[in-house]
Amino acid sequence: MRIPLSWLREFAQVPAEATAEDVMAELVKVGLEEEAVHRPTDSVQGPIVVGQVLSIVKEPQTNGKTINWCQVRVVPEGQQQTLTGDGIDPSGVQGIICGAHNFVEGDKVVVTLPGAVLPGDFHISARKTYGHLSAGMIASVRELGIGEDHDGILVLSRIGLDPELGTDAMELLGLYDQAAEINVTPDRSYCFSIRGVAREYAHATGTVFTDPASKVQVPEALSGGYGVKLNDDAPIYGTPGCDRFVARTVRGVDATRPTPPWMASRLRLAGIRSISLPVDISNYVMLELGQPNHCYDLDKLAGDIVVRRATAGEKITTLDDKERTLDVEDLLITDESGPIGIAGVMGGAHTEVSDATTNVLVEAAHFDEVSIARARRRHKLPSEASKRFERGVDWQVADVAAQRVVDLLVELAGGTADEAGTDVGTAPDAVTIELPAEYAAARIGIDFTEEQILTSLEDLGAVVAMGGNGYTVTAPSWRHDLETKDDLTEEIARLVGYDQIPATLPVAPPGRGLTRIQQQRRRLIQALADAGLTEVLAYPFVSKAANDTFGVPTEGTERKALKLANPISEEHGFLRTSILPGLIEVAKRNHSRGFRDLALFEAGLVFLPGDQLGTATIPSLGVKPSDEVLDGLYDGVPDQPLHLAAVLTGHDSPVAPGHTPRAWDWADAVDIARIAGDVLGVELLVAQGRHQAFHPGRAAQLELRTGEVVGYAGELHPKLLAAHDMPARSVALELNADALFEAAADVIVARHISTYPVATQDVALVVPQDVPAEEVLTALREGAGELLEDVALFDVYAGKGIEEGKKSLAFSLRFRANDRTLTADEASAAREGAVAAAHERFGAVQR
């Protein structure tokens, strides 16, 4: 929202010397965000004055153009020039070359004298051209930076001005004004108006605020005006699309009259283009009061106005000359001819005000926020009106805004207002909030005085009644965000001053802190970071093919996934069921920028829809849903478990003198998965696995002791790597972290560390080729008994000396007792027990 300072000064006590930066500094104190400063003098500098064309000599040129050699008086006749500078004639008459032809002798124009600067850092100086010394320039609207018209120069009489010669044109055209631009958050919709910002400035500075609405004289009641019917037979969430419609009539207007420069200047600084006097008046009132309004050409209306929902297949041509097919949810303004506007968004071209318009019907209505927001998004049609309506507009100000438009049409366009008018609708109930006396102090940490509380709430515009235990507060009609005692508490803190809130660290109550799951998640992420991996965040939006490849182990099986209604791109139109597609894209992007050795991981949610997705209806607003309704809503939400995934490409370390880096392989992926299990105290069983995204012979399936599969690790499939332009032999893993959290013990008990020496023995077993090493390792562990501390596979061999169809697995066994030093016989006996168990289960034979 841009706030011209000259406009703001009408309703707030802004010092004359205050700049836009000063105003923004005050508004920041009450929670508004500064955006930018708009100051015409940053690009336009004088001397720029009013001049009168004394003579025009047309001189044809050899290039086919005809130029005008003009004599222009820039001081009142009989007076000498008081300005000085190179090229400024002391006589007060300047010789100027001009290529425009839309003016005649006697016209008053804007003259930029030598020394002036125009937008684009265009310096004006006396220079010889077309055989004359041209000392200045007769300016157009575009050259002055106040519009886009460049068809000819600016003739002041055509915009209703007849100033004295030599008058400062920058002041005349409002170029000394400046605007402060602020960012308005969705809950502060009242600040989309000079009225709202002036109120906030008064809050910030403790000065007097004059409500612009109070300066408008509105009839006590309106009747007998143009016929209007509110007929919403399909309200959204039970809320009527329109609950107030004010219509006023002004006859005999002259729509061709120029918009006064003071109004055009303010609109321009506020970011609104001047179009025509009736339209400019409408926009001016919207910016001043925050109430969007619309002017219809009364003579183009047919029958009563009806506010209703669209019917299937209806169409309308809007003011931007585009034909739009309407949705049955769209709220329309209609007459007997059909739709004449999309309510609160944009009017229709058929009833548009034009230069030929003489009779105007003024509309100021109050529309439902949801209806307007949906129509705006559906038609991709943002407008200044919809921006305000979808955030909430003051119901009580509609008649004031309509009267203000009427008054300006009478004053500036020469119209005559009908005494009759229309005001239909039902006022909403006022919001009343109970605020306990000590509630604000307990929440904010400041002992607010009774005077501070009363003053803050009354300054907001609220009506406050004191009771035995606190305050009964009736929220002002323009503050839709005030609904609870917490909202009032926030407002009290804001107006008393955020800088008054002490910076004290609260004492955490005993027995609280991070939950078990939060602690586990932090330990898990920290463990992978400590292992040298880099955490990244990938987009959760993927393609259907990616979900089908990574989301299910078996090729050809379709993965049920959640399709986005409005995706960023159709290529990534689904929510992920696996983290790996996004991680691979991150790795691919890094490879394209020269980073080849990567170890990336992400812990994030995946989205696994069940049989039910969403609900047939949405609960009504304003009423807490029952437990059954809430259960139904939760049943329709997809399961969103936390997954952990990693992608490793290239080598484990950089090249260095005397050091040869090692390429990542499938074993590293398995080790990282084991790190994740170890830090949570969960044992992961590794078995030969098959997954369509992984190499068929270099993939491990990761299971819990219960047999639940919680993930996969290994080398990615060569075809997949080639399709993504990834290095060969890249490896990856993905785990269901929520399953690990659930399997983890509440308390991880540290294993006793024996002070007695370890006894190490190795064994090599020959087993059939199809027997997984992990199953042999499990048999050895079970057969060795309680003396076995650890067992690890350190070699796999198949070839010369080994029978065809078999392989040799070499294991290292570590034995230790907690209470004594083991003898060689005890260690050997345990080793033989382990071998016996492997022999019994798999027919294993020692080499």
C-alpha positions in Angstrom: 0.0 0.0 0.0 1.4 3.4 -1.1 0.6 6.4 1.1 1.0 9.9 -0.4 2.1 12.1 2.5 -0.1 15.0 1.4 -3.1 12.8 1.6 -2.1 11.3 5.0 -1.7 14.8 6.4 -5.4 15.5 5.9 -6.3 12.9 8.6 -3.1 12.5 10.7 -0.8 15.1 12.2 2.3 14.4 10.1 4.9 17.2 10.4 5.4 19.3 7.3 9.1 18.4 7.2 8.5 14.7 7.6 9.8 12.4 4.8 8.4 9.1 3.7 11.3 7.4 5.7 10.1 9.2 8.8 6.5 8.1 8.3 7.6 4.5 7.8 9.8 4.6 10.9 6.7 5.5 12.9 4.5 2.9 11.3 7.1 0.1 12.0 6.5 0.8 15.7 2.9 -0.5 15.4 3.8 -3.6 13.4 3.6 -2.5 9.8 6.5 -3.4 7.4 8.3 -0.8 5.3 8.7 -1.6 1.7 9.9 1.4 -0.4 9.9 5.2 -0.9 8.3 6.8 -4.0 9.6 10.3 -4.5 9.2 12.0 -7.9 12.0 14.5 -7.0 14.5 11.6 -7.1 14.2 11.7 -10.9 12.7 15.1 -11.7 14.4 18.4 -10.7 13.6 22.0 -11.6 13.5 24.6 -12.8 10.2 23.5 -14.4 7.7 26.3 -14.8 4.4 27.3 -16.4 4.9 29.1 -19.7 2.7 30.6 -22.4 3.3 30.1 -26.2 3.7 33.5 -27.7 4.4 32.5 -31.3 4.9 29.3 -33.4 6.9 29.3 -36.7 6.6 26.0 -38.6 9.8 25.0 -40.4 9.7 22.0 -42.7 12.9 20.0 -42.7 14.8 18.0 -45.3 14.0 14.7 -43.5 10.3 15.3 -44.0 9.5 16.5 -40.5 8.1 19.9 -39.6 9.4 21.4 -36.4 8.0 24.4 -34.5 10.3 27.3 -33.5 8.4 28.7 -30.5 8.8 31.7 -28.4 7.5 31.0 -24.9 7.0 33.4 -22.0 7.9 31.9 -18.6 7.4 34.9 -16.4 4.4 37.3 -16.1 4.3 40.0 -18.7 6.2 43.1 -17.6 8.4 41.2 -15.1 12.0 40.1 -15.4 13.3 36.6 -15.0 14.5 35.9 -11.4 15.9 32.5 -12.2 19.5 32.4 -13.3 21.6 29.8 -15.2 23.2 29.1 -18.5 20.6 29.3 -21.2 17.9 31.1 -19.1 17.0 34.3 -20.8 16.7 37.3 -18.4 13.9 38.7 -20.5 11.6 35.8 -19.5 11.1 34.6 -23.1 12.7 31.4 -24.2 13.3 30.2 -27.7 12.4 26.5 -27.9 12.3 23.9 -30.7 9.3 21.5 -30.3 8.3 18.6 -32.6 4.7 18.2 -31.2 1.8 19.8 -33.0 -1.1 19.6 -30.4 -0.9 23.2 -29.1 -1.5 26.7 -30.4 -0.3 30.2 -29.7 -1.7 31.3 -26.3 -1.7 27.8 -24.7 -0.2 27.5 -21.3 2.3 24.7 -21.1 5.0 23.1 -18.8 8.5 24.4 -19.7 11.6 22.6 -18.5 14.3 25.3 -18.4 18.1 24.7 -18.8 19.4 23.0 -15.7 16.3 20.8 -15.2 16.5 17.0 -15.0 13.8 14.7 -16.3 13.3 10.9 -15.6 16.0 8.8 -17.1 18.7 11.3 -16.0 17.8 13.5 -19.0 19.5 16.9 -18.4 18.0 19.9 -20.1 20.5 22.4 -21.5 20.6 25.1 -24.2 21.7 23.5 -27.4 21.8 24.3 -31.1 19.5 22.3 -33.2 17.7 22.8 -36.5 19.5 26.1 -36.9 18.3 27.6 -33.7 19.5 27.7 -30.1 16.8 25.8 -28.2 16.9 26.8 -24.5 14.6 24.4 -22.8 11.8 21.9 -23.6 8.0 22.0 -23.7 7.2 18.8 -21.8 4.8 16.0 -22.4 3.1 13.9 -19.7 5.5 11.0 -20.2 8.6 13.2 -20.2 7.6 14.5 -16.8 7.1 11.0 -15.5 3.4 11.5 -14.6 1.7 9.4 -17.3 2.2 7.4 -20.4 0.7 9.9 -22.9 3.4 10.9 -25.4 1.2 11.9 -28.3 1.8 15.6 -27.6 2.8 18.1 -25.0 0.8 18.8 -21.8 -1.6 21.7 -22.4 -2.6 22.9 -18.9 -6.1 24.1 -19.9 -7.0 20.6 -20.9 -6.6 19.4 -17.3 -8.5 22.4 -15.9 -5.6 24.6 -15.0 -5.0 28.3 -15.7 -2.0 29.2 -13.5 0.1 32.3 -13.5 3.1 32.3 -15.8 6.3 31.3 -14.0 4.4 29.2 -11.4 6.5 26.2 -10.2 5.0 23.4 -12.3 6.4 20.7 -10.0 4.3 22.1 -7.2 1.3 22.5 -9.5 1.5 18.9 -10.6 2.2 17.4 -7.2 5.8 16.4 -7.9 7.1 17.5 -4.5 4.8 15.0 -2.8 6.2 11.6 -1.8 4.7 8.3 -0.8 5.7 5.7 1.8 5.0 2.1 0.7 4.2 -0.5 3.4 3.5 -4.2 3.3 0.0 -5.0 4.6 -0.4 -8.4 6.2 -3.6 -10.3 5.6 -4.9 -9.7 9.1 -4.6 -5.9 8.8 -6.9 -5.3 5.8 -8.0 -1.9 7.1 -4.5 -0.6 6.3 -5.4 -0.9 2.6 -6.7 2.7 3.0 -5.5 6.1 3.9 -8.1 5.9 6.7 -6.5 2.8 8.2 -2.9 4.0 7.9 -3.7 7.4 9.3 -5.2 5.7 12.4 -2.1 3.6 12.8 0.1 6.7 12.4 -1.8 8.3 15.2 -1.4 5.2 17.4 2.4 5.3 16.7 2.9 9.0 17.5 0.2 9.6 20.1 -1.4 12.3 18.0 -4.9 13.1 16.9 -6.6 11.1 14.2 -9.4 12.5 12.1 -11.6 9.8 10.6 -12.3 10.7 6.9 -15.6 8.9 7.2 -16.7 11.4 9.8 -16.3 14.3 7.3 -18.9 12.8 5.0 -22.6 13.7 5.6 -24.6 10.5 5.0 -28.5 10.5 4.9 -30.0 8.8 7.9 -31.9 6.4 5.7 -32.0 5.6 2.0 -35.2 4.5 0.1 -36.8 4.8 -3.3 -33.6 4.3 -5.2 -32.6 1.9 -8.0 -34.0 -1.7 -7.5 -31.5 -4.1 -6.0 -32.2 -7.8 -4.9 -29.8 -10.0 -3.0 -30.5 -13.6 -4.2 -27.7 -15.9 -3.2 -29.3 -19.4 -3.3 -25.9 -21.2 -2.9 -23.9 -19.5 -0.2 -20.4 -20.8 0.5 -20.2 -22.3 4.1 -23.7 -20.8 4.7 -22.4 -17.2 4.4 -24.3 -15.1 1.9 -22.1 -13.7 -0.8 -23.4 -10.2 -0.4 -24.9 -8.8 2.8 -25.1 -5.1 1.9 -25.6 -3.2 -1.3 -25.8 0.6 -1.4 -26.8 2.2 -4.7 -26.9 6.0 -5.4 -27.7 7.9 -8.6 -26.0 11.0 -10.0 -27.4 12.6 -13.1 -26.0 15.1 -15.6 -22.3 14.3 -15.1 -19.7 15.4 -17.6 -17.4 12.4 -17.8 -15.1 14.3 -20.2 -14.0 16.8 -17.6 -10.3 16.4 -16.6 -9.3 14.8 -13.3 -8.0 17.6 -11.1 -4.2 17.5 -10.8 -4.3 17.1 -7.0 -6.3 13.9 -7.4 -4.3 12.6 -10.4 -1.1 13.2 -8.5 -2.3 11.3 -5.4 -3.6 8.4 -7.5 -0.3 8.3 -9.4 1.8 8.2 -6.2 -0.5 5.5 -4.8 0.2 3.4 -7.9 -3.1 3.9 -9.7 -3.3 5.1 -13.3 -5.6 8.0 -14.1 -8.3 6.9 -16.6 -11.3 9.2 -16.5 -12.9 11.5 -14.0 -15.7 9.0 -12.8 -13.2 6.1 -12.6 -10.6 8.2 -10.9 -13.2 9.3 -8.3 -14.1 5.7 -7.7 -10.5 4.7 -7.2 -9.8 7.7 -5.0 -12.6 6.9 -2.6 -11.5 3.2 -2.5 -8.0 4.3 -1.5 -9.2 6.9 1.0 -11.8 4.8 2.9 -10.8 1.2 1.9 -14.2 0.5 0.4 -14.1 -0.6 -3.3 -17.0 0.8 -5.3 -18.1 0.8 -8.9 -19.7 3.3 -11.3 -22.2 2.0 -13.9 -23.6 3.9 -16.9 -27.1 4.1 -15.6 -28.6 4.3 -19.1 -27.1 1.0 -20.1 -28.7 -0.9 -17.2 -31.8 -3.0 -17.9 -34.1 -3.6 -15.0 -33.3 -4.3 -11.3 -29.9 -5.3 -10.2 -29.7 -8.8 -8.8 -26.8 -10.2 -6.9 -26.7 -14.0 -7.5 -24.5 -17.0 -8.2 -23.7 -17.8 -11.9 -25.4 -20.5 -13.8 -23.4 -23.2 -15.7 -22.2 -21.9 -19.0 -22.8 -18.2 -18.4 -20.2 -15.8 -19.8 -19.2 -12.2 -19.3 -16.9 -9.7 -21.0 -15.0 -7.9 -18.2 -13.5 -4.4 -18.3 -10.3 -5.8 -19.7 -12.2 -6.8 -22.8 -11.8 -10.5 -22.1 -14.7 -13.0 -22.3 -14.8 -15.3 -19.3 -16.7 -18.4 -18.8 -18.3 -18.3 -15.3 -18.4 -21.0 -12.6 -21.5 -21.7 -10.6 -19.6 -20.6 -7.5 -19.0 -17.1 -8.9 -21.0 -14.3 -7.3 -22.3 -11.9 -10.0 -23.9 -8.5 -10.3 -26.6 -8.9 -13.0 -29.5 -7.1 -14.5 -32.2 -8.3 -17.0 -29.5 -8.5 -19.8 -27.4 -10.9 -17.7 -24.1 -10.6 -15.8 -22.7 -7.0 -15.6 -19.9 -7.7 -13.2 -18.0 -10.4 -11.2 -18.8 -9.2 -7.7 -15.9 -7.7 -5.9 -13.5 -8.5 -8.7 -14.1 -6.6 -11.9 -17.0 -4.9 -13.6 -18.5 -5.8 -17.0 -17.6 -4.0 -20.2 -21.3 -3.6 -21.2 -22.1 -1.1 -18.5 -18.8 0.6 -18.4 -18.7 4.4 -17.9 -17.5 6.2 -21.1 -17.1 9.8 -22.3 -20.7 9.7 -23.4 -22.0 8.8 -20.0 -24.2 11.4 -18.4 -26.0 9.4 -15.7 -24.1 7.2 -13.2 -25.3 4.6 -10.7 -22.8 4.3 -7.8 -22.4 0.9 -6.1 -20.8 0.3 -2.7 -21.3 -3.2 -1.4 -20.0 -5.7 1.1 -19.1 -9.1 -0.2 -18.1 -12.4 1.5 -14.3 -12.8 1.6 -14.3 -16.5 0.5 -16.5 -15.9 -2.5 -14.3 -13.1 -3.8 -11.0 -14.9 -3.1 -12.2 -18.0 -5.0 -13.5 -16.0 -7.9 -10.2 -14.0 -8.1 -8.1 -17.2 -8.1 -10.4 -19.0 -10.5 -10.3 -16.4 -13.1 -6.6 -15.3 -12.4 -8.0 -11.8 -12.1 -6.3 -9.8 -9.3 -7.6 -6.3 -8.8 -7.4 -3.6 -6.2 -11.0 -4.3 -5.3 -10.6 -8.1 -4.8 -7.4 -7.5 -2.8 -9.5 -5.6 -0.3 -12.7 -7.7 -0.3 -10.9 -11.0 0.1 -9.2 -9.7 3.2 -12.2 -8.0 4.7 -13.9 -4.6 4.3 -15.7 -2.5 6.9 -19.5 -3.3 6.6 -20.4 0.1 8.1 -18.5 2.2 5.6 -20.4 1.3 2.4 -22.9 4.1 2.6 -20.2 6.6 3.5 -18.1 5.6 0.5 -21.1 5.8 -1.8 -21.9 9.3 -0.5 -18.3 10.4 -0.9 -18.3 9.3 -4.6 -21.6 11.1 -5.1 -20.2 14.3 -3.5 -17.1 14.2 -5.8 -19.2 13.5 -8.9 -21.3 16.5 -8.0 -18.3 18.8 -7.2 -16.0 17.7 -10.0 -18.2 16.3 -12.8 -21.1 18.8 -12.5 -23.7 16.2 -11.6 -26.8 16.3 -9.6 -27.5 13.6 -7.0 -30.9 12.0 -6.6 -32.2 12.2 -3.0 -33.5 8.6 -3.3 -31.1 5.8 -2.8 -30.9 2.1 -2.1 -29.4 0.3 1.0 -30.3 -3.3 1.3 -28.8 -6.1 3.4 -28.4 -7.2 7.0 -25.7 -6.0 9.4 -23.5 -8.7 11.0 -23.6 -9.1 14.8 -21.0 -7.1 16.6 -18.1 -9.1 18.0 -18.0 -8.9 21.8 -15.0 -10.3 23.7 -14.5 -10.8 27.4 -11.0 -9.7 28.6 -10.1 -10.7 32.2 -8.3 -7.9 34.0 -5.0 -9.6 34.5 -5.0 -11.6 31.2 -2.9 -9.3 29.1 -0.2 -8.9 31.9 0.0 -12.6 32.3 0.5 -13.2 28.6 2.9 -10.4 27.8 4.9 -10.0 31.0 4.1 -6.4 31.6 1.9 -5.0 34.4 -0.4 -2.9 32.2 -2.2 -0.2 34.0 -5.9 0.1 33.7 -5.4 3.4 31.8 -3.1 1.7 29.3 -5.6 -1.1 28.6 -8.6 1.3 28.2 -6.7 3.8 26.1 -5.3 1.1 23.8 -8.6 -0.5 23.2 -10.5 2.7 22.8 -7.8 4.0 20.4 -8.5 1.0 18.2 -12.1 2.1 17.9 -13.5 -0.5 20.3 -16.3 0.1 22.8 -15.1 -0.9 26.3 -17.3 -1.6 29.3 -15.6 -2.4 32.6 -17.0 -5.2 34.8 -16.1 -6.8 38.1 -13.4 -9.1 36.7 -12.3 -7.3 33.6 -13.5 -5.7 30.4 -16.3 -6.3 27.9 -14.9 -5.2 24.5 -17.0 -4.7 21.3 -14.6 -4.8 18.4 -14.8 -2.1 15.8 -16.4 -3.0 12.5 -13.2 -2.6 10.5 -11.2 -5.0 12.7 -12.2 -8.5 11.4 -9.1 -10.0 13.0 -10.2 -9.2 16.6 -12.1 -12.3 17.8 -10.5 -13.5 21.0 -9.0 -12.2 24.2 -5.6 -13.1 22.8 -6.2 -10.8 19.8 -6.9 -8.0 22.2 -3.8 -8.8 24.3 -1.7 -8.5 21.2 -3.2 -5.2 20.3 -2.6 -3.8 23.8 1.1 -4.9 23.6 1.4 -3.4 20.1 0.0 0.0 21.0 1.8 0.3 24.4 4.9 -0.6 22.5 6.8 -3.7 21.6 9.9 -2.0 23.0 8.3 -2.0 26.4 8.2 -5.8 26.6 11.1 -7.0 28.8 13.6 -9.4 27.3 13.6 -12.1 30.0 14.3 -15.8 29.5 11.4 -17.9 30.9 12.2 -20.7 33.2 11.3 -24.0 31.7 9.0 -26.1 34.0 10.7 -29.3 35.2 10.0 -32.6 33.5 9.6 -31.1 30.0 11.7 -30.6 27.0 12.0 -32.4 23.7 9.8 -35.4 23.2 11.2 -38.8 22.6 10.6 -38.6 18.9 12.2 -35.2 18.7 15.3 -36.4 20.5 15.5 -39.5 18.3 15.2 -37.4 15.1 17.9 -35.0 16.3 20.3 -37.8 17.2 19.7 -39.4 13.8 20.3 -36.3 11.7 23.4 -35.4 13.8 24.8 -38.9 13.5 24.8 -38.7 9.7 26.2 -35.2 9.7 29.0 -36.4 12.1 29.7 -39.2 9.6 30.5 -36.6 6.9 27.2 -36.4 5.0 25.7 -33.0 4.0 22.0 -32.4 4.8 19.9 -30.9 2.0 16.3 -30.2 1.3 14.7 -31.3 -1.9 11.3 -30.4 -3.4 8.6 -32.8 -2.3 7.0 -32.6 -5.8 7.9 -35.4 -8.2 6.6 -37.1 -11.4 4.4 -40.1 -11.5 7.2 -42.2 -13.0 9.5 -41.3 -10.1 7.0 -42.5 -7.6 6.4 -45.7 -9.5 10.2 -46.4 -9.7 11.3 -45.5 -6.2 8.0 -46.0 -4.2 7.6 -49.8 -4.8 10.3 -52.5 -5.1 8.7 -54.5 -7.9 8.9 -53.2 -11.5 5.6 -52.6 -13.2 3.7 -52.0 -10.0 2.0 -48.6 -9.9 2.5 -46.6 -6.7 -0.6 -44.9 -5.3 0.3 -41.2 -4.9 -1.3 -37.9 -4.2 -1.9 -35.7 -7.2 -1.6 -32.0 -6.8 -4.6 -29.9 -7.9 -2.4 -26.9 -9.0 1.2 -28.1 -9.5 4.1 -25.9 -10.2 4.5 -27.9 -13.4 2.7 -30.9 -14.8 6.0 -32.8 -14.9 6.2 -32.6 -11.1 2.5 -33.1 -10.3 2.6 -35.6 -7.4 3.7 -35.5 -3.8 6.6 -37.8 -3.2 6.3 -41.3 -1.8 10.1 -41.6 -1.6 12.8 -39.0 -0.9 15.3 -40.4 -3.3 14.0 -38.8 -6.5 14.5 -35.3 -5.1 17.9 -36.2 -3.7 19.0 -37.5 -7.0 17.9 -34.2 -8.7 20.0 -32.3 -6.1 23.0 -34.5 -6.8 22.5 -34.1 -10.6 22.3 -30.3 -10.2 25.6 -30.3 -8.2 27.3 -32.5 -10.8 26.3 -30.1 -13.6 28.2 -27.4 -11.6 31.3 -29.4 -11.2 30.8 -31.0 -7.8 31.3 -34.7 -8.4 32.2 -36.2 -4.9 29.0 -36.0 -2.9 27.5 -37.5 0.2 24.0 -36.0 0.6 21.1 -36.9 2.9 17.7 -35.7 3.7 15.2 -36.5 6.5 11.7 -35.5 5.4 8.1 -36.6 5.1 6.7 -38.8 2.4 3.0 -38.9 1.5 1.3 -42.3 1.4 -2.5 -42.0 0.6 -4.7 -44.7 1.9 -8.1 -45.9 0.8 -9.8 -42.6 1.9 -8.5 -39.3 0.6 -10.2 -36.1 1.8 -13.8 -35.7 2.8 -17.0 -35.1 0.9 -17.7 -31.9 2.8 -15.8 -29.3 4.8 -17.1 -28.4 8.3 -18.7 -25.0 8.7 -16.7 -22.2 10.1 -17.2 -20.7 13.5 -18.2 -24.0 15.2 -15.8 -26.5 16.7 -16.3 -29.8 14.8 -17.3 -32.9 16.8 -14.9 -35.7 17.5 -16.5 -37.8 14.8 -16.1 -35.1 12.2 -12.5 -34.6 13.2 -11.8 -38.3 13.0 -13.2 -38.3 9.5 -11.0 -35.4 8.5 -7.9 -37.2 9.9 -8.9 -40.4 8.2 -8.8 -38.5 4.9 -5.3 -37.1 5.5 -2.5 -39.2 3.9 -0.1 -41.1 6.1 3.1 -39.0 6.3 6.0 -41.0 7.8 9.5 -39.5 8.2 12.0 -41.1 5.9 15.8 -40.9 5.8 17.6 -41.1 2.5 21.2 -40.6 1.3 22.9 -40.5 -2.1 26.7 -41.0 -2.4 28.5 -40.3 -5.7 32.2 -40.2 -6.7 34.8 -40.7 -3.9 34.9 -40.5 -0.1 37.6 -37.9 0.0 39.5 -35.4 -2.2 42.7 -36.3 -4.0 45.8 -35.4 -2.1 49.5 -36.1 -2.4 50.2 -39.7 -1.1 46.5 -40.4 -0.8 44.3 -42.2 -3.3 40.6 -41.6 -2.6 38.2 -44.6 -2.5 35.1 -44.7 -4.6 31.8 -45.1 -2.7 30.3 -48.5 -3.0 27.2 -50.4 -1.8 28.9 -51.3 1.5 29.1 -47.7 2.4 25.4 -47.3 1.9 24.8 -50.3 4.2 27.2 -48.9 6.8 25.3 -45.5 6.9 22.1 -47.4 7.4 23.7 -49.3 10.3 24.9 -46.0 11.8 21.2 -44.8 11.7 20.2 -48.0 13.5 23.1 -47.9 16.0 22.4 -44.3 17.1 18.8 -45.3 17.9 19.7 -48.6 19.5 17.9 -50.6 16.8 19.6 -53.6 15.2 19.1 -53.7 11.4 19.4 -57.0 9.7 20.9 -56.9 6.2 19.8 -59.4 3.6 20.1 -59.7 -0.2 17.4 -57.5 -1.6 15.7 -56.6 -4.9 14.3 -53.2 -5.7 13.7 -51.9 -9.2 15.7 -48.7 -8.4 18.8 -50.6 -7.3 21.4 -52.8 -9.0 19.9 -56.4 -9.1 23.1 -57.9 -7.5 24.2 -55.0 -5.3 21.2 -54.2 -3.2 20.5 -54.9 0.5 17.1 -55.2 2.1 17.1 -53.7 5.6 14.8 -55.4 8.2 14.0 -55.3 11.9 14.2 -58.5 13.9 10.4 -58.7 13.6 10.9 -59.2 9.9 9.5 -55.7 9.0 11.3 -54.3 6.0 12.3 -50.7 6.8 14.4 -49.8 3.8 16.9 -50.6 1.1 20.6 -49.7 0.5 23.0 -50.4 -2.3 24.1 -49.4 -5.8 21.6 -47.6 -7.9 20.5 -49.3 -11.1 22.8 -48.5 -14.1 19.9 -47.6 -16.4 18.5 -45.2 -13.8 21.9 -43.6 -13.4 22.4 -43.2 -17.1 18.9 -41.7 -17.5 19.7 -39.0 -14.9 23.3 -38.4 -16.2 24.7 -39.6 -12.9 28.1 -41.2 -12.4 28.2 -45.0 -12.6 28.3 -47.0 -9.4 26.5 -44.2 -7.4 24.9 -45.7 -4.3 21.9 -44.8 -2.1 19.8 -45.8 0.8 16.4 -45.0 2.2 14.9 -45.9 5.6 11.6 -45.5 7.2 12.8 -43.4 10.2 9.4 -43.6 11.9 9.6 -47.4 12.0 13.1 -47.1 13.5 11.8 -44.7 16.2 8.9 -47.1 17.0 11.3 -50.0 17.3 13.8 -48.2 19.5 13.8 -48.6 23.2 12.7 -45.7 25.4 16.1 -45.8 27.1 19.2 -47.1 25.4 21.3 -48.9 28.0 25.0 -48.8 27.5 26.6 -52.3 27.1 29.0 -53.3 29.8 32.6 -53.0 28.8 34.7 -55.9 30.0 38.2 -55.3 31.3 39.2 -58.8 30.4 41.1 -59.4 27.1 39.4 -60.4 23.9 40.0 -63.8 22.2 39.9 -63.6 18.4 39.4 -66.5 16.0 38.6 -66.6 12.3 36.7 -69.2 10.4 36.1 -69.7 6.6 33.0 -71.6 5.7 32.0 -73.0 2.3 28.3 -72.7 1.6 26.0 -72.8 -1.5 26.3 -69.7 -3.7 22.6 -68.7 -3.0 22.9 -68.6 0.8 23.0 -64.9 2.0 26.1 -64.1 4.1 23.8 -62.3 6.7 22.0 -65.6 7.4 25.2 -67.4 7.9 26.4 -64.6 10.2 23.1 -65.0 12.2 23.6 -68.7 12.6 27.2 -68.2 13.8 26.0 -65.6 16.4 23.3 -68.0 17.7 25.6 -71.0 17.8 28.5 -69.3 19.5 26.5 -68.4 22.7 26.9 -65.7 25.2 30.8 -65.5 25.0 30.6 -64.1 21.4 31.1 -60.3 21.5 31.1 -59.6 17.8 31.2 -61.4 14.5 31.9 -59.7 11.1 32.3 -60.9 7.5 35.7 -59.9 6.1 36.0 -61.9 2.9 34.0 -63.5 0.2 35.7 -65.9 -2.3 34.6 -68.0 -5.2 37.0 -69.6 -7.7 39.9 -71.9 -7.8 39.8 -74.4 -5.0 36.1 -73.9 -4.3 33.5 -76.2 -5.7 31.4 -74.7 -8.5 28.1 -73.3 -7.2 29.6 -72.5 -3.8 31.4 -69.7 -2.2 33.7 -69.2 0.8 32.7 -66.8 3.5 35.4 -65.7 6.0 34.3 -64.4 9.4 36.2 -62.8 12.3 34.8 -63.9 15.7 35.5 -61.9 18.9 35.0 -63.7 22.3 35.1 -62.2 25.7 33.8 -62.9 29.2 32.8 -60.3 31.7 34.3 -62.1 34.8 37.4 -63.9 33.6 40.1 -64.3 31.0 39.0 -66.9 28.4 41.2 -69.8 27.8 42.0 -70.9 24.2 39.9 -74.1 24.8 36.8 -72.0 25.8 37.1 -69.7 22.8 37.6 -72.8 20.5 34.6 -74.5 22.0 32.4 -71.5 21.3 33.8 -71.3 17.8 33.0 -74.9 17.1 29.5 -74.3 18.4 29.1 -71.5 15.9 30.4 -73.7 13.0 28.1 -76.5 14.0 25.1 -74.2 13.9 26.1 -73.0 10.4 26.6 -76.6 9.3 23.3 -77.7 10.6 21.4 -74.9 9.0 23.2 -74.5 5.6 25.5 -77.5 5.3 28.5 -75.2 5.8 31.9 -76.8 5.8 35.2 -75.3 7.0 37.9 -74.7 4.5 
